[in-house]
Amino acid sequence: MARTVDYALKGEKIKRQVDELVKELKNVKSTPVVVKGTPKISDIDFENEDIKTLQQLQVRLAKIILEKSK
């Protein structure tokens, strides 16, 4: 007895799996790399950082400046 294969259904399943992998890869690339220890300001390449990382750095610096100015 022969089995029938629904290629359209198999294609959709593979497409869903590929879409999930693409989402995961985008999430992995967008997460900032956590450096253990204290990085030096000269080690950070501000020109190549994305806007989200730069904004996070700006917020941290502003908080530190406010705390130290009290």
All heavy atoms as TSV, in Angstrom:
chain	resi	resn	atom	element	x	y	z
A	1	MET	N	N	0.844	-1.176	0.000
A	1	MET	CA	C	0.000	0.000	0.000
A	1	MET	C	C	0.890	1.241	0.000
A	1	MET	O	O	1.770	1.383	0.845
A	1	MET	CB	C	-0.874	-0.034	1.249
A	1	MET	CG	C	-2.005	0.893	1.180
A	1	MET	SD	S	-3.251	0.213	2.287
A	1	MET	CE	C	-3.924	1.634	2.929
A	2	ALA	N	N	0.688	2.110	-0.913
A	2	ALA	CA	C	1.523	3.300	-1.078
A	2	ALA	C	C	0.992	4.449	-0.223
A	2	ALA	O	O	-0.217	4.587	-0.014
A	2	ALA	CB	C	1.549	3.719	-2.535
A	3	ARG	N	N	1.943	5.256	0.261
A	3	ARG	CA	C	1.559	6.440	1.039
A	3	ARG	C	C	1.529	7.635	0.106
A	3	ARG	O	O	2.353	7.768	-0.790
A	3	ARG	CB	C	2.579	6.704	2.143
A	3	ARG	CG	C	2.547	5.642	3.203
A	3	ARG	CD	C	3.580	5.853	4.270
A	3	ARG	NE	N	3.816	7.254	4.604
A	3	ARG	CZ	C	4.784	7.678	5.381
A	3	ARG	NH1	N	5.640	6.815	5.884
A	3	ARG	NH2	N	4.935	8.946	5.650
A	4	THR	N	N	0.589	8.511	0.339
A	4	THR	CA	C	0.532	9.734	-0.459
A	4	THR	C	C	1.193	10.857	0.334
A	4	THR	O	O	1.112	10.898	1.568
A	4	THR	CB	C	-0.918	10.128	-0.785
A	4	THR	OG1	O	-1.630	10.298	0.429
A	4	THR	CG2	C	-1.582	9.066	-1.639
A	5	VAL	N	N	1.849	11.753	-0.354
A	5	VAL	CA	C	2.574	12.844	0.280
A	5	VAL	C	C	1.953	14.157	-0.155
A	5	VAL	O	O	1.784	14.413	-1.355
A	5	VAL	CB	C	4.070	12.817	-0.110
A	5	VAL	CG1	C	4.801	13.981	0.517
A	5	VAL	CG2	C	4.698	11.496	0.296
A	6	ASP	N	N	1.608	14.975	0.820
A	6	ASP	CA	C	1.070	16.305	0.534
A	6	ASP	C	C	2.239	17.294	0.555
A	6	ASP	O	O	2.661	17.772	1.604
A	6	ASP	CB	C	0.019	16.681	1.581
A	6	ASP	CG	C	-0.703	17.968	1.241
A	6	ASP	OD1	O	-0.408	18.557	0.185
A	6	ASP	OD2	O	-1.562	18.379	2.042
A	7	TYR	N	N	2.774	17.563	-0.637
A	7	TYR	CA	C	3.961	18.414	-0.739
A	7	TYR	C	C	3.681	19.860	-0.329
A	7	TYR	O	O	4.559	20.535	0.204
A	7	TYR	CB	C	4.533	18.358	-2.145
A	7	TYR	CG	C	5.158	17.016	-2.455
A	7	TYR	CD1	C	4.541	16.115	-3.309
A	7	TYR	CD2	C	6.361	16.651	-1.876
A	7	TYR	CE1	C	5.109	14.889	-3.582
A	7	TYR	CE2	C	6.935	15.418	-2.132
A	7	TYR	CZ	C	6.302	14.538	-2.987
A	7	TYR	OH	O	6.868	13.326	-3.238
A	8	ALA	N	N	2.474	20.328	-0.542
A	8	ALA	CA	C	2.128	21.693	-0.135
A	8	ALA	C	C	2.194	21.813	1.386
A	8	ALA	O	O	2.735	22.792	1.926
A	8	ALA	CB	C	0.739	22.066	-0.644
A	9	LEU	N	N	1.694	20.817	2.088
A	9	LEU	CA	C	1.716	20.822	3.548
A	9	LEU	C	C	3.147	20.730	4.067
A	9	LEU	O	O	3.534	21.444	4.991
A	9	LEU	CB	C	0.873	19.668	4.090
A	9	LEU	CG	C	0.682	19.600	5.598
A	9	LEU	CD1	C	-0.044	20.850	6.094
A	9	LEU	CD2	C	-0.091	18.362	5.980
A	10	LYS	N	N	3.949	19.862	3.446
A	10	LYS	CA	C	5.358	19.740	3.842
A	10	LYS	C	C	6.105	21.042	3.590
A	10	LYS	O	O	6.934	21.469	4.390
A	10	LYS	CB	C	6.041	18.600	3.090
A	10	LYS	CG	C	5.753	17.253	3.659
A	10	LYS	CD	C	6.736	16.251	3.093
A	10	LYS	CE	C	6.538	14.920	3.750
A	10	LYS	NZ	N	7.574	14.587	4.673
A	11	GLY	N	N	5.811	21.699	2.460
A	11	GLY	CA	C	6.456	22.977	2.134
A	11	GLY	C	C	6.110	24.051	3.146
A	11	GLY	O	O	6.979	24.832	3.562
A	12	GLU	N	N	4.852	24.114	3.575
A	12	GLU	CA	C	4.432	25.092	4.573
A	12	GLU	C	C	5.123	24.833	5.914
A	12	GLU	O	O	5.531	25.765	6.612
A	12	GLU	CB	C	2.922	25.062	4.742
A	12	GLU	CG	C	2.164	25.654	3.572
A	12	GLU	CD	C	0.661	25.587	3.757
A	12	GLU	OE1	O	0.201	25.588	4.922
A	12	GLU	OE2	O	-0.042	25.532	2.729
A	13	LYS	N	N	5.247	23.559	6.279
A	13	LYS	CA	C	5.910	23.204	7.535
A	13	LYS	C	C	7.375	23.646	7.506
A	13	LYS	O	O	7.879	24.225	8.469
A	13	LYS	CB	C	5.817	21.699	7.760
A	13	LYS	CG	C	6.417	21.248	9.060
A	13	LYS	CD	C	6.267	19.748	9.249
A	13	LYS	CE	C	6.929	19.290	10.529
A	13	LYS	NZ	N	6.840	17.837	10.710
A	14	ILE	N	N	8.048	23.402	6.405
A	14	ILE	CA	C	9.451	23.801	6.270
A	14	ILE	C	C	9.571	25.319	6.296
A	14	ILE	O	O	10.470	25.877	6.920
A	14	ILE	CB	C	10.054	23.202	4.983
A	14	ILE	CG1	C	10.162	21.687	5.115
A	14	ILE	CG2	C	11.413	23.824	4.676
A	14	ILE	CD1	C	10.532	20.978	3.832
A	15	LYS	N	N	8.646	26.002	5.640
A	15	LYS	CA	C	8.670	27.475	5.626
A	15	LYS	C	C	8.504	28.015	7.038
A	15	LYS	O	O	9.190	28.966	7.440
A	15	LYS	CB	C	7.576	28.024	4.717
A	15	LYS	CG	C	7.612	29.543	4.588
A	15	LYS	CD	C	6.474	30.042	3.737
A	15	LYS	CE	C	6.472	31.535	3.591
A	15	LYS	NZ	N	6.620	32.291	4.798
A	16	ARG	N	N	7.599	27.443	7.826
A	16	ARG	CA	C	7.415	27.885	9.214
A	16	ARG	C	C	8.697	27.696	10.024
A	16	ARG	O	O	9.091	28.553	10.804
A	16	ARG	CB	C	6.268	27.119	9.873
A	16	ARG	CG	C	4.909	27.771	9.629
A	16	ARG	CD	C	3.817	27.096	10.438
A	16	ARG	NE	N	3.235	26.058	9.573
A	16	ARG	CZ	C	3.106	24.777	9.872
A	16	ARG	NH1	N	3.476	24.324	11.040
A	16	ARG	NH2	N	2.568	23.933	9.027
A	17	GLN	N	N	9.344	26.555	9.830
A	17	GLN	CA	C	10.588	26.282	10.553
A	17	GLN	C	C	11.682	27.284	10.165
A	17	GLN	O	O	12.409	27.780	11.019
A	17	GLN	CB	C	11.046	24.848	10.291
A	17	GLN	CG	C	10.165	23.804	10.919
A	17	GLN	CD	C	10.557	22.404	10.525
A	17	GLN	OE1	O	11.214	22.192	9.504
A	17	GLN	NE2	N	10.152	21.416	11.327
A	18	VAL	N	N	11.780	27.585	8.889
A	18	VAL	CA	C	12.776	28.557	8.433
A	18	VAL	C	C	12.466	29.939	9.008
A	18	VAL	O	O	13.363	30.661	9.458
A	18	VAL	CB	C	12.837	28.591	6.887
A	18	VAL	CG1	C	13.664	29.767	6.394
A	18	VAL	CG2	C	13.392	27.290	6.349
A	19	ASP	N	N	11.199	30.319	9.019
A	19	ASP	CA	C	10.806	31.613	9.587
A	19	ASP	C	C	11.162	31.698	11.068
A	19	ASP	O	O	11.625	32.740	11.545
A	19	ASP	CB	C	9.302	31.855	9.392
A	19	ASP	CG	C	8.941	32.134	7.937
A	19	ASP	OD1	O	9.856	32.498	7.153
A	19	ASP	OD2	O	7.753	31.989	7.590
A	20	GLU	N	N	10.946	30.612	11.805
A	20	GLU	CA	C	11.308	30.599	13.225
A	20	GLU	C	C	12.817	30.751	13.414
A	20	GLU	O	O	13.278	31.488	14.282
A	20	GLU	CB	C	10.837	29.293	13.882
A	20	GLU	CG	C	9.348	29.201	14.069
A	20	GLU	CD	C	8.916	27.851	14.614
A	20	GLU	OE1	O	9.761	27.106	15.148
A	20	GLU	OE2	O	7.717	27.533	14.498
A	21	LEU	N	N	13.594	30.077	12.582
A	21	LEU	CA	C	15.054	30.198	12.656
A	21	LEU	C	C	15.509	31.615	12.341
A	21	LEU	O	O	16.407	32.145	12.998
A	21	LEU	CB	C	15.717	29.210	11.697
A	21	LEU	CG	C	15.663	27.749	12.099
A	21	LEU	CD1	C	16.193	26.869	10.967
A	21	LEU	CD2	C	16.467	27.507	13.355
A	22	VAL	N	N	14.894	32.246	11.356
A	22	VAL	CA	C	15.254	33.626	11.006
A	22	VAL	C	C	14.950	34.557	12.171
A	22	VAL	O	O	15.760	35.428	12.507
A	22	VAL	CB	C	14.501	34.070	9.725
A	22	VAL	CG1	C	14.635	35.567	9.501
A	22	VAL	CG2	C	15.027	33.306	8.524
A	23	LYS	N	N	13.797	34.373	12.823
A	23	LYS	CA	C	13.449	35.197	13.989
A	23	LYS	C	C	14.478	35.032	15.100
A	23	LYS	O	O	14.918	36.000	15.708
A	23	LYS	CB	C	12.075	34.803	14.541
A	23	LYS	CG	C	10.918	35.447	13.867
A	23	LYS	CD	C	9.636	35.070	14.594
A	23	LYS	CE	C	8.419	35.395	13.788
A	23	LYS	NZ	N	7.197	34.948	14.436
A	24	GLU	N	N	14.850	33.793	15.372
A	24	GLU	CA	C	15.834	33.526	16.419
A	24	GLU	C	C	17.176	34.158	16.085
A	24	GLU	O	O	17.834	34.727	16.953
A	24	GLU	CB	C	16.002	32.028	16.636
A	24	GLU	CG	C	14.817	31.382	17.305
A	24	GLU	CD	C	15.001	29.881	17.483
A	24	GLU	OE1	O	16.155	29.434	17.618
A	24	GLU	OE2	O	13.982	29.167	17.472
A	25	LEU	N	N	17.588	34.078	14.834
A	25	LEU	CA	C	18.860	34.679	14.428
A	25	LEU	C	C	18.822	36.197	14.575
A	25	LEU	O	O	19.801	36.807	14.998
A	25	LEU	CB	C	19.201	34.301	12.991
A	25	LEU	CG	C	19.721	32.890	12.782
A	25	LEU	CD1	C	19.870	32.592	11.295
A	25	LEU	CD2	C	21.050	32.702	13.490
A	26	LYS	N	N	17.700	36.812	14.237
A	26	LYS	CA	C	17.572	38.264	14.386
A	26	LYS	C	C	17.636	38.650	15.858
A	26	LYS	O	O	18.245	39.654	16.214
A	26	LYS	CB	C	16.272	38.762	13.768
A	26	LYS	CG	C	16.305	38.802	12.265
A	26	LYS	CD	C	15.010	39.346	11.702
A	26	LYS	CE	C	15.040	39.385	10.187
A	26	LYS	NZ	N	13.780	39.896	9.632
A	27	ASN	N	N	17.001	37.867	16.724
A	27	ASN	CA	C	17.030	38.148	18.153
A	27	ASN	C	C	18.435	38.001	18.714
A	27	ASN	O	O	18.862	38.785	19.554
A	27	ASN	CB	C	16.073	37.241	18.912
A	27	ASN	CG	C	14.630	37.591	18.661
A	27	ASN	OD1	O	14.309	38.700	18.267
A	27	ASN	ND2	N	13.744	36.637	18.871
A	28	VAL	N	N	19.150	37.002	18.256
A	28	VAL	CA	C	20.514	36.778	18.733
A	28	VAL	C	C	21.416	37.930	18.306
A	28	VAL	O	O	22.228	38.414	19.081
A	28	VAL	CB	C	21.061	35.434	18.215
A	28	VAL	CG1	C	22.547	35.317	18.458
A	28	VAL	CG2	C	20.329	34.284	18.879
A	29	LYS	N	N	21.270	38.400	17.088
A	29	LYS	CA	C	22.099	39.491	16.590
A	29	LYS	C	C	21.755	40.807	17.277
A	29	LYS	O	O	22.617	41.650	17.449
A	29	LYS	CB	C	21.927	39.658	15.081
A	29	LYS	CG	C	22.613	38.574	14.285
A	29	LYS	CD	C	22.509	38.844	12.816
A	29	LYS	CE	C	23.216	37.773	12.015
A	29	LYS	NZ	N	23.142	38.006	10.581
A	30	SER	N	N	20.507	40.997	17.659
A	30	SER	CA	C	20.111	42.274	18.240
A	30	SER	C	C	20.434	42.391	19.721
A	30	SER	O	O	20.425	43.477	20.266
A	30	SER	CB	C	18.615	42.525	18.036
A	30	SER	OG	O	17.861	41.571	18.754
A	31	THR	N	N	20.709	41.278	20.387
A	31	THR	CA	C	21.041	41.357	21.797
A	31	THR	C	C	22.468	41.849	21.962
A	31	THR	O	O	23.380	41.386	21.287
A	31	THR	CB	C	20.900	39.987	22.494
A	31	THR	OG1	O	21.702	39.032	21.813
A	31	THR	CG2	C	19.461	39.524	22.526
A	32	PRO	N	N	22.681	42.806	22.848
A	32	PRO	CA	C	24.031	43.333	23.031
A	32	PRO	C	C	24.934	42.309	23.712
A	32	PRO	O	O	24.491	41.498	24.508
A	32	PRO	CB	C	23.830	44.554	23.928
A	32	PRO	CG	C	22.524	44.337	24.597
A	32	PRO	CD	C	21.702	43.485	23.679
A	33	VAL	N	N	26.191	42.369	23.402
A	33	VAL	CA	C	27.173	41.466	23.980
A	33	VAL	C	C	27.571	42.013	25.344
A	33	VAL	O	O	27.944	43.179	25.481
A	33	VAL	CB	C	28.412	41.348	23.070
A	33	VAL	CG1	C	29.474	40.485	23.714
A	33	VAL	CG2	C	28.009	40.808	21.715
A	34	VAL	N	N	27.449	41.186	26.362
A	34	VAL	CA	C	27.782	41.595	27.712
A	34	VAL	C	C	29.254	41.291	27.952
A	34	VAL	O	O	29.693	40.159	27.818
A	34	VAL	CB	C	26.901	40.862	28.748
A	34	VAL	CG1	C	27.300	41.256	30.150
A	34	VAL	CG2	C	25.435	41.141	28.490
A	35	VAL	N	N	29.986	42.338	28.308
A	35	VAL	CA	C	31.410	42.185	28.562
A	35	VAL	C	C	31.607	42.117	30.065
A	35	VAL	O	O	31.162	43.000	30.799
A	35	VAL	CB	C	32.197	43.381	27.978
A	35	VAL	CG1	C	33.663	43.250	28.301
A	35	VAL	CG2	C	31.964	43.476	26.485
A	36	LYS	N	N	32.252	41.034	30.514
A	36	LYS	CA	C	32.509	40.911	31.944
A	36	LYS	C	C	33.697	41.787	32.291
A	36	LYS	O	O	34.662	41.870	31.545
A	36	LYS	CB	C	32.770	39.460	32.318
A	36	LYS	CG	C	31.535	38.609	32.141
A	36	LYS	CD	C	31.742	37.207	32.614
A	36	LYS	CE	C	30.446	36.432	32.412
A	36	LYS	NZ	N	30.550	35.092	32.919
A	37	GLY	N	N	33.615	42.430	33.433
A	37	GLY	CA	C	34.674	43.352	33.826
A	37	GLY	C	C	34.285	44.759	33.416
A	37	GLY	O	O	33.159	45.038	33.012
A	38	THR	N	N	35.213	45.662	33.513
A	38	THR	CA	C	34.936	47.040	33.139
A	38	THR	C	C	35.658	47.366	31.840
A	38	THR	O	O	36.882	47.414	31.796
A	38	THR	CB	C	35.398	48.006	34.246
A	38	THR	OG1	O	36.764	47.736	34.522
A	38	THR	CG2	C	34.592	47.830	35.516
A	39	PRO	N	N	34.893	47.568	30.779
A	39	PRO	CA	C	35.538	47.899	29.505
A	39	PRO	C	C	36.043	49.344	29.532
A	39	PRO	O	O	35.486	50.202	30.197
A	39	PRO	CB	C	34.416	47.742	28.487
A	39	PRO	CG	C	33.171	47.940	29.254
A	39	PRO	CD	C	33.457	47.450	30.652
A	40	LYS	N	N	37.103	49.579	28.813
A	40	LYS	CA	C	37.637	50.926	28.704
A	40	LYS	C	C	36.873	51.665	27.623
A	40	LYS	O	O	36.402	51.073	26.659
A	40	LYS	CB	C	39.123	50.882	28.362
A	40	LYS	CG	C	39.954	50.280	29.468
A	40	LYS	CD	C	41.410	50.320	29.092
A	40	LYS	CE	C	42.230	49.709	30.229
A	40	LYS	NZ	N	43.654	49.712	29.906
A	41	ILE	N	N	36.747	52.952	27.793
A	41	ILE	CA	C	36.015	53.760	26.825
A	41	ILE	C	C	36.688	53.706	25.457
A	41	ILE	O	O	36.025	53.786	24.434
A	41	ILE	CB	C	35.856	55.212	27.335
A	41	ILE	CG1	C	34.759	55.949	26.588
A	41	ILE	CG2	C	37.132	55.981	27.224
A	41	ILE	CD1	C	33.401	55.620	27.034
A	42	SER	N	N	37.994	53.521	25.428
A	42	SER	CA	C	38.708	53.454	24.150
A	42	SER	C	C	38.451	52.140	23.414
A	42	SER	O	O	38.678	52.056	22.206
A	42	SER	CB	C	40.207	53.635	24.377
A	42	SER	OG	O	40.691	52.608	25.223
A	43	ASP	N	N	37.954	51.126	24.126
A	43	ASP	CA	C	37.665	49.835	23.505
A	43	ASP	C	C	36.323	49.820	22.773
A	43	ASP	O	O	36.058	48.921	21.989
A	43	ASP	CB	C	37.663	48.722	24.544
A	43	ASP	CG	C	39.037	48.492	25.146
A	43	ASP	OD1	O	40.031	48.866	24.488
A	43	ASP	OD2	O	39.113	47.953	26.260
A	44	ILE	N	N	35.477	50.797	23.038
A	44	ILE	CA	C	34.140	50.828	22.438
A	44	ILE	C	C	34.206	51.593	21.121
A	44	ILE	O	O	34.689	52.722	21.067
A	44	ILE	CB	C	33.124	51.498	23.386
A	44	ILE	CG1	C	33.049	50.728	24.700
A	44	ILE	CG2	C	31.748	51.553	22.726
A	44	ILE	CD1	C	32.224	51.398	25.760
A	45	ASP	N	N	33.709	50.979	20.061
A	45	ASP	CA	C	33.663	51.621	18.745
A	45	ASP	C	C	32.269	52.210	18.559
A	45	ASP	O	O	31.338	51.529	18.153
A	45	ASP	CB	C	33.981	50.606	17.651
A	45	ASP	CG	C	34.075	51.252	16.280
A	45	ASP	OD1	O	34.162	52.493	16.204
A	45	ASP	OD2	O	34.064	50.508	15.292
A	46	PHE	N	N	32.131	53.488	18.879
A	46	PHE	CA	C	30.827	54.140	18.850
A	46	PHE	C	C	30.262	54.258	17.437
A	46	PHE	O	O	29.053	54.274	17.249
A	46	PHE	CB	C	30.910	55.528	19.493
A	46	PHE	CG	C	31.197	55.472	20.966
A	46	PHE	CD1	C	32.436	55.825	21.466
A	46	PHE	CD2	C	30.227	55.050	21.856
A	46	PHE	CE1	C	32.703	55.763	22.813
A	46	PHE	CE2	C	30.480	54.989	23.207
A	46	PHE	CZ	C	31.720	55.340	23.689
A	47	GLU	N	N	31.110	54.339	16.457
A	47	GLU	CA	C	30.655	54.495	15.072
A	47	GLU	C	C	29.924	53.245	14.570
A	47	GLU	O	O	29.013	53.351	13.761
A	47	GLU	CB	C	31.843	54.797	14.156
A	47	GLU	CG	C	32.514	56.116	14.448
A	47	GLU	CD	C	31.613	57.311	14.184
A	47	GLU	OE1	O	30.825	57.262	13.222
A	47	GLU	OE2	O	31.695	58.273	14.957
A	48	ASN	N	N	30.315	52.092	15.047
A	48	ASN	CA	C	29.718	50.848	14.553
A	48	ASN	C	C	28.631	50.296	15.471
A	48	ASN	O	O	28.052	49.257	15.168
A	48	ASN	CB	C	30.798	49.788	14.341
A	48	ASN	CG	C	31.715	50.139	13.195
A	48	ASN	OD1	O	31.293	50.789	12.249
A	48	ASN	ND2	N	32.959	49.729	13.277
A	49	GLU	N	N	28.353	50.944	16.591
A	49	GLU	CA	C	27.304	50.473	17.500
A	49	GLU	C	C	25.931	50.861	16.952
A	49	GLU	O	O	25.777	51.886	16.286
A	49	GLU	CB	C	27.481	51.084	18.889
A	49	GLU	CG	C	28.670	50.550	19.642
A	49	GLU	CD	C	28.548	49.085	19.991
A	49	GLU	OE1	O	27.424	48.595	20.191
A	49	GLU	OE2	O	29.589	48.425	20.061
A	50	ASP	N	N	24.929	50.045	17.256
A	50	ASP	CA	C	23.580	50.374	16.820
A	50	ASP	C	C	22.982	51.420	17.761
A	50	ASP	O	O	23.485	51.682	18.846
A	50	ASP	CB	C	22.705	49.108	16.780
A	50	ASP	CG	C	22.600	48.439	18.127
A	50	ASP	OD1	O	23.639	48.287	18.798
A	50	ASP	OD2	O	21.485	48.069	18.503
A	51	ILE	N	N	21.900	52.031	17.327
A	51	ILE	CA	C	21.301	53.162	18.047
A	51	ILE	C	C	20.795	52.745	19.428
A	51	ILE	O	O	20.901	53.502	20.389
A	51	ILE	CB	C	20.182	53.823	17.205
A	51	ILE	CG1	C	19.723	55.152	17.821
A	51	ILE	CG2	C	19.000	52.914	17.041
A	51	ILE	CD1	C	20.709	56.246	17.644
A	52	LYS	N	N	20.281	51.538	19.546
A	52	LYS	CA	C	19.751	51.070	20.830
A	52	LYS	C	C	20.859	50.975	21.880
A	52	LYS	O	O	20.691	51.418	23.009
A	52	LYS	CB	C	19.079	49.707	20.645
A	52	LYS	CG	C	18.377	49.202	21.880
A	52	LYS	CD	C	17.666	47.898	21.598
A	52	LYS	CE	C	16.971	47.394	22.833
A	52	LYS	NZ	N	16.262	46.135	22.598
A	53	THR	N	N	21.996	50.437	21.487
A	53	THR	CA	C	23.129	50.324	22.406
A	53	THR	C	C	23.640	51.697	22.809
A	53	THR	O	O	23.940	51.941	23.985
A	53	THR	CB	C	24.267	49.516	21.759
A	53	THR	OG1	O	23.738	48.253	21.345
A	53	THR	CG2	C	25.416	49.307	22.715
A	54	LEU	N	N	23.715	52.605	21.849
A	54	LEU	CA	C	24.170	53.965	22.152
A	54	LEU	C	C	23.207	54.672	23.115
A	54	LEU	O	O	23.641	55.381	24.026
A	54	LEU	CB	C	24.325	54.766	20.863
A	54	LEU	CG	C	25.472	54.328	19.956
A	54	LEU	CD1	C	25.414	55.082	18.632
A	54	LEU	CD2	C	26.810	54.536	20.633
A	55	GLN	N	N	21.916	54.466	22.938
A	55	GLN	CA	C	20.932	55.064	23.839
A	55	GLN	C	C	21.063	54.486	25.242
A	55	GLN	O	O	20.951	55.212	26.228
A	55	GLN	CB	C	19.515	54.857	23.302
A	55	GLN	CG	C	19.215	55.702	22.086
A	55	GLN	CD	C	17.872	55.363	21.466
A	55	GLN	OE1	O	17.340	54.274	21.639
A	55	GLN	NE2	N	17.321	56.300	20.717
A	56	GLN	N	N	21.312	53.186	25.351
A	56	GLN	CA	C	21.491	52.571	26.667
A	56	GLN	C	C	22.728	53.126	27.359
A	56	GLN	O	O	22.703	53.405	28.561
A	56	GLN	CB	C	21.597	51.049	26.533
A	56	GLN	CG	C	20.295	50.390	26.142
A	56	GLN	CD	C	20.454	48.912	25.833
A	56	GLN	OE1	O	21.569	48.422	25.680
A	56	GLN	NE2	N	19.337	48.206	25.724
A	57	LEU	N	N	23.794	53.322	26.600
A	57	LEU	CA	C	25.003	53.914	27.171
A	57	LEU	C	C	24.752	55.342	27.635
A	57	LEU	O	O	25.216	55.760	28.695
A	57	LEU	CB	C	26.132	53.907	26.135
A	57	LEU	CG	C	26.781	52.566	25.865
A	57	LEU	CD1	C	27.692	52.658	24.649
A	57	LEU	CD2	C	27.557	52.094	27.072
A	58	GLN	N	N	23.988	56.074	26.857
A	58	GLN	CA	C	23.683	57.456	27.207
A	58	GLN	C	C	22.886	57.528	28.504
A	58	GLN	O	O	23.165	58.359	29.375
A	58	GLN	CB	C	22.901	58.122	26.081
A	58	GLN	CG	C	22.575	59.580	26.339
A	58	GLN	CD	C	21.741	60.186	25.228
A	58	GLN	OE1	O	21.166	59.470	24.410
A	58	GLN	NE2	N	21.679	61.501	25.208
A	59	VAL	N	N	21.921	56.634	28.667
A	59	VAL	CA	C	21.107	56.608	29.887
A	59	VAL	C	C	21.975	56.268	31.094
A	59	VAL	O	O	21.883	56.921	32.142
A	59	VAL	CB	C	19.934	55.604	29.740
A	59	VAL	CG1	C	19.254	55.357	31.063
A	59	VAL	CG2	C	18.945	56.102	28.712
A	60	ARG	N	N	22.841	55.276	30.943
A	60	ARG	CA	C	23.726	54.897	32.053
A	60	ARG	C	C	24.644	56.045	32.447
A	60	ARG	O	O	24.838	56.335	33.626
A	60	ARG	CB	C	24.571	53.687	31.677
A	60	ARG	CG	C	23.783	52.402	31.639
A	60	ARG	CD	C	24.714	51.240	31.390
A	60	ARG	NE	N	23.984	50.148	30.769
A	60	ARG	CZ	C	24.541	49.191	30.069
A	60	ARG	NH1	N	25.837	49.167	29.880
A	60	ARG	NH2	N	23.811	48.238	29.547
A	61	LEU	N	N	25.225	56.690	31.445
A	61	LEU	CA	C	26.124	57.809	31.727
A	61	LEU	C	C	25.388	58.958	32.413
A	61	LEU	O	O	25.907	59.570	33.352
A	61	LEU	CB	C	26.780	58.306	30.436
A	61	LEU	CG	C	27.860	57.401	29.863
A	61	LEU	CD1	C	28.268	57.876	28.475
A	61	LEU	CD2	C	29.058	57.351	30.777
A	62	ALA	N	N	24.175	59.248	31.965
A	62	ALA	CA	C	23.402	60.327	32.569
A	62	ALA	C	C	23.092	60.016	34.035
A	62	ALA	O	O	23.191	60.896	34.899
A	62	ALA	CB	C	22.106	60.549	31.786
A	63	LYS	N	N	22.753	58.766	34.338
A	63	LYS	CA	C	22.465	58.378	35.725
A	63	LYS	C	C	23.705	58.507	36.599
A	63	LYS	O	O	23.644	59.005	37.717
A	63	LYS	CB	C	21.931	56.944	35.785
A	63	LYS	CG	C	20.508	56.803	35.304
A	63	LYS	CD	C	20.038	55.358	35.376
A	63	LYS	CE	C	18.640	55.214	34.857
A	63	LYS	NZ	N	18.182	53.803	34.874
A	64	ILE	N	N	24.841	58.062	36.076
A	64	ILE	CA	C	26.080	58.143	36.846
A	64	ILE	C	C	26.461	59.590	37.094
A	64	ILE	O	O	26.861	59.964	38.208
A	64	ILE	CB	C	27.211	57.391	36.105
A	64	ILE	CG1	C	26.925	55.891	36.108
A	64	ILE	CG2	C	28.561	57.681	36.737
A	64	ILE	CD1	C	27.843	55.086	35.201
A	65	ILE	N	N	26.319	60.439	36.090
A	65	ILE	CA	C	26.638	61.856	36.242
A	65	ILE	C	C	25.742	62.500	37.289
A	65	ILE	O	O	26.211	63.284	38.141
A	65	ILE	CB	C	26.555	62.586	34.898
A	65	ILE	CG1	C	27.694	62.119	33.988
A	65	ILE	CG2	C	26.580	64.101	35.066
A	65	ILE	CD1	C	27.585	62.588	32.560
A	66	LEU	N	N	24.452	62.186	37.261
A	66	LEU	CA	C	23.521	62.746	38.239
A	66	LEU	C	C	23.874	62.301	39.661
A	66	LEU	O	O	23.842	63.089	40.596
A	66	LEU	CB	C	22.089	62.352	37.914
A	66	LEU	CG	C	21.425	63.131	36.802
A	66	LEU	CD1	C	20.053	62.514	36.470
A	66	LEU	CD2	C	21.263	64.590	37.169
A	67	GLU	N	N	24.196	61.029	39.822
A	67	GLU	CA	C	24.551	60.513	41.148
A	67	GLU	C	C	25.817	61.160	41.683
A	67	GLU	O	O	25.908	61.522	42.850
A	67	GLU	CB	C	24.723	58.995	41.102
A	67	GLU	CG	C	23.418	58.245	40.944
A	67	GLU	CD	C	23.626	56.747	40.803
A	67	GLU	OE1	O	24.778	56.270	40.932
A	67	GLU	OE2	O	22.639	56.049	40.539
A	68	LYS	N	N	26.810	61.335	40.823
A	68	LYS	CA	C	28.085	61.890	41.276
A	68	LYS	C	C	28.023	63.395	41.474
A	68	LYS	O	O	28.833	63.951	42.189
A	68	LYS	CB	C	29.188	61.528	40.293
A	68	LYS	CG	C	29.496	60.044	40.320
A	68	LYS	CD	C	30.778	59.724	39.656
A	68	LYS	CE	C	31.000	58.222	39.786
A	68	LYS	NZ	N	32.375	57.883	39.985
A	69	SER	N	N	27.064	64.061	40.855
A	69	SER	CA	C	26.971	65.499	41.008
A	69	SER	C	C	26.218	65.922	42.265
A	69	SER	O	O	26.209	67.084	42.611
A	69	SER	CB	C	26.306	66.126	39.778
A	69	SER	OG	O	24.960	65.705	39.692
A	70	LYS	N	N	25.618	64.985	42.980
A	70	LYS	CA	C	24.873	65.311	44.203
A	70	LYS	C	C	25.793	65.596	45.339
A	70	LYS	O	O	26.856	65.229	45.515
A	70	LYS	CB	C	23.944	64.157	44.568
A	70	LYS	CG	C	22.791	64.032	43.618
A	70	LYS	CD	C	21.883	62.886	44.039
A	70	LYS	CE	C	20.735	62.757	43.072
A	70	LYS	NZ	N	19.848	61.675	43.401
